[in-house]
Amino acid sequence: MDQPVRLADSLTDGEIILDSYRIEDVDDHMRGEDEEMLRRFGSPHRPTREQTLVAINRWIDARRAGGPMFAYALRQPSGLLMGGCEIRVLSRERAAVSYWIYPEFRNRGYATRAITLLANHAAQIDGLRQLEAHVDADNLASRRLAEKAGFVEAGAVTDEEAGTISKRVLYLRHLGL
């Protein structure tokens, strides 16, 4: 996109809050990362505190710059960090979403609420027509989550991350007209 995108600083449906990551989230984020998250995001080992700080600062800076990537912390109304989600603008008409939830909060509908909330807000981005999620074929919980959030399976996609090529299931959610 030619111009920075402006997304809301905070989104809520009354049960969850999506807002900016903060430096003080680093320890909670590190505690929440388990082997499943590391595997799904292609991390060969647990990040150090320094690496996690770099990542959170990158998320903060990207938001300030207007994208193309916006990470949201997923919190309970009390402020407790439960995971996160992001939207990455790929072109004027397309964006990709991803999501992560810490083990103690899985299977309670929080991630589905977060992606639904994010997708509904993304529909307000001028020109954005489609969201996509790339999900590992064996990640049945994530596939069900995408479907509950209004995404439809649409084939396969090949992703390259950190020198690794992965074939994933492509899910699409069309926005607006």
C-alpha positions as CSV (number, residue, x, y, z in Angstrom):
1,M,0.0,0.0,0.0
2,D,1.2,3.5,-0.8
3,Q,0.0,5.1,2.4
4,P,0.2,4.0,6.0
5,V,-2.8,2.1,7.3
6,R,-4.4,3.2,10.5
7,L,-6.1,0.6,12.6
8,A,-7.7,1.1,16.0
9,D,-5.3,1.2,18.9
10,S,-7.7,-1.0,20.8
11,L,-10.6,-3.3,19.9
12,T,-13.0,-5.1,22.2
13,D,-16.2,-7.2,22.1
14,G,-16.7,-6.9,25.9
15,E,-15.1,-10.2,26.7
16,I,-11.6,-9.7,25.1
17,I,-9.4,-6.8,24.3
18,L,-7.0,-6.4,21.4
19,D,-4.5,-3.7,21.9
20,S,-0.8,-2.9,21.4
21,Y,2.0,-5.0,22.8
22,R,4.0,-3.3,25.4
23,I,7.6,-3.8,26.6
24,E,6.3,-5.0,29.9
25,D,4.6,-7.9,28.1
26,V,7.9,-9.6,27.4
27,D,8.0,-12.0,30.4
28,D,4.3,-13.0,30.0
29,H,4.8,-13.6,26.3
30,M,7.9,-15.7,27.0
31,R,6.0,-17.8,29.6
32,G,3.2,-18.3,27.1
33,E,5.3,-19.7,24.3
34,D,5.2,-23.5,24.4
35,E,6.6,-26.2,22.0
36,E,3.4,-26.1,19.9
37,M,3.7,-22.3,19.3
38,L,7.4,-22.7,18.5
39,R,6.7,-25.4,16.0
40,R,3.9,-23.6,14.3
41,F,5.9,-20.4,13.9
42,G,9.0,-22.3,12.7
43,S,11.2,-21.5,15.8
44,P,13.9,-24.2,16.3
45,H,14.4,-23.1,20.0
46,R,12.9,-20.8,22.6
47,P,13.8,-17.2,22.0
48,T,15.9,-15.4,24.5
49,R,14.6,-12.4,26.5
50,E,16.6,-10.1,24.2
51,Q,15.1,-11.7,21.0
52,T,11.6,-11.4,22.5
53,L,12.2,-7.7,23.3
54,V,13.4,-7.2,19.7
55,A,10.2,-8.8,18.4
56,I,7.9,-6.7,20.6
57,N,9.8,-3.5,19.7
58,R,9.4,-4.5,16.0
59,W,5.6,-4.9,16.5
60,I,5.4,-1.5,18.3
61,D,7.4,0.2,15.6
62,A,5.4,-1.3,12.8
63,R,2.2,-0.2,14.3
64,R,3.6,3.4,14.7
65,A,4.7,3.4,11.1
66,G,1.3,2.4,9.8
67,G,2.2,-1.2,8.8
68,P,2.3,-3.2,6.8
69,M,2.1,-5.5,9.9
70,F,0.0,-4.8,12.9
71,A,0.3,-7.1,16.0
72,Y,-2.3,-7.0,18.6
73,A,-2.0,-8.4,22.1
74,L,-5.0,-10.5,23.1
75,R,-6.0,-9.7,26.7
76,Q,-8.7,-10.3,29.2
77,P,-10.4,-7.1,30.4
78,S,-8.2,-7.4,33.5
79,G,-5.2,-6.9,31.2
80,L,-4.0,-10.5,31.5
81,L,-2.1,-11.4,28.3
82,M,-3.6,-14.5,26.6
83,G,-1.9,-14.5,23.2
84,G,-2.1,-12.3,20.2
85,C,-2.9,-11.9,16.5
86,E,-1.7,-9.9,13.6
87,I,-2.8,-8.6,10.3
88,R,-0.2,-8.1,7.5
89,V,-1.2,-6.0,4.6
90,L,0.0,-7.8,1.4
91,S,-1.5,-5.5,-1.2
92,R,-4.2,-2.9,-1.5
93,E,-6.8,-5.6,-1.7
94,R,-5.3,-8.5,0.4
95,A,-4.1,-9.0,3.9
96,A,-3.0,-12.1,5.9
97,V,-3.9,-12.9,9.5
98,S,-2.2,-15.1,12.0
99,Y,-2.9,-15.8,15.7
100,W,-1.5,-17.5,18.7
101,I,-2.9,-18.4,22.1
102,Y,-1.1,-19.4,25.2
103,P,-1.7,-23.0,26.4
104,E,-3.8,-22.2,29.5
105,F,-6.3,-20.2,27.3
106,R,-6.7,-22.6,24.4
107,N,-10.0,-24.2,23.5
108,R,-12.1,-21.5,25.2
109,G,-13.0,-19.4,22.1
110,Y,-10.7,-16.5,22.8
111,A,-8.7,-16.8,19.6
112,T,-11.8,-17.2,17.5
113,R,-13.2,-14.0,19.1
114,A,-9.9,-12.2,18.4
115,I,-9.7,-13.1,14.7
116,T,-13.4,-12.3,14.2
117,L,-13.0,-8.9,15.9
118,L,-9.9,-8.2,13.8
119,A,-11.5,-9.3,10.6
120,N,-14.6,-7.2,11.2
121,H,-12.3,-4.2,11.9
122,A,-10.2,-4.9,8.8
123,A,-13.3,-4.7,6.6
124,Q,-13.2,-0.9,7.3
125,I,-9.8,-0.6,5.6
126,D,-10.4,1.3,2.3
127,G,-9.9,-1.1,-0.6
128,L,-9.2,-4.2,1.4
129,R,-11.3,-7.0,-0.1
130,Q,-9.9,-10.3,1.2
131,L,-8.2,-11.8,4.3
132,E,-6.3,-15.0,4.2
133,A,-4.9,-17.4,6.8
134,H,-2.3,-20.0,6.0
135,V,-2.7,-23.0,8.3
136,D,-0.7,-26.2,8.7
137,A,-2.8,-29.1,7.4
138,D,-2.3,-31.0,10.6
139,N,-3.3,-28.1,12.9
140,L,-7.0,-29.1,13.1
141,A,-7.7,-26.7,16.0
142,S,-6.4,-23.7,14.0
143,R,-8.4,-24.8,10.9
144,R,-11.6,-25.0,12.9
145,L,-10.9,-21.6,14.4
146,A,-10.5,-20.1,10.9
147,E,-13.8,-21.6,9.8
148,K,-15.6,-20.4,13.0
149,A,-14.2,-16.9,12.2
150,G,-15.8,-16.9,8.7
151,F,-12.9,-18.1,6.6
152,V,-13.4,-20.7,3.9
153,E,-10.9,-23.3,2.8
154,A,-9.7,-22.3,-0.7
155,G,-6.8,-24.7,-1.6
156,A,-3.2,-24.7,-0.7
157,V,-0.4,-22.1,-0.5
158,T,3.4,-22.4,-0.3
159,D,5.1,-20.2,2.3
160,E,8.8,-19.6,2.7
161,E,10.0,-18.6,6.1
162,A,13.5,-18.5,7.4
163,G,14.7,-20.7,4.5
164,T,12.0,-23.3,5.1
165,I,9.3,-24.0,2.6
166,S,5.9,-25.1,3.9
167,K,2.8,-26.1,2.1
168,R,-0.3,-24.9,4.1
169,V,-4.0,-24.9,3.7
170,L,-5.3,-21.5,2.4
171,Y,-8.4,-20.0,4.1
172,L,-10.1,-16.9,2.7
173,R,-12.6,-14.5,4.1
174,H,-14.0,-11.9,1.7
175,L,-14.7,-8.5,3.0
176,G,-17.5,-6.2,1.8
177,L,-18.6,-6.2,-1.8
